[in-house]
Amino acid sequence: MNHQAWIAVSGLAAGEETKEFARRLRKGAGADPSASGATRVAGTVNYKRKYEPDFPTVRISDATPGRIVAPDQVDSLGLLAPTEPVHTATMLPLRTSRNRSGAGGQRTWPDYERCVAGAPPNREGDGADRSMADFFWCMMAAQRGWSIEETAGKLLEVSARAQERTRLRDEGYALITAQNAAAAAARGQQKGRV
């Protein structure tokens, strides 16, 4: 059985401070580090293949309406991971130029295995986060000039995760990953021009 916990926190500035607080809270509480913030509504059915044929109904097990805490209260409970120092000396900038090689400037696909090797660990801690590897690979493909459709098609060839999602009838996984990665690549190019 899975659980979600929601905490109302006051006194955070919007933007990066809120994102950093949420990241530290997920890490400190031992939650899914890649959680998006989406939720399932109580009373609805969780239609995931892994629960088939006995799909569970989402329910609220406990609630305290109106309780709002300050960031230091969350920290005093030991639910925040420490702030991680930024090591600028070890950070490498993401190259956003198109990768052209060979005669005639042919586009090349990114090395998928390098993306897997560089991905953060999965939730279970027994391997790479394949969804993050897929996203990063798609972002690099977009930076190299491949279209969203071309990238989604190639992802289905190189990614066992994308193939598994398709087998589980989640045919949109590759396309959505390619779309989100292309949008992230475009945002990165815009920031680089400012």
Helices and strands as residue ranges (DSSP letters): H 16-29, G 49-51, H 71-76, E 100-101, E 106-107, H 112-117, H 130-143, H 148-158, H 160-167, H 173-193
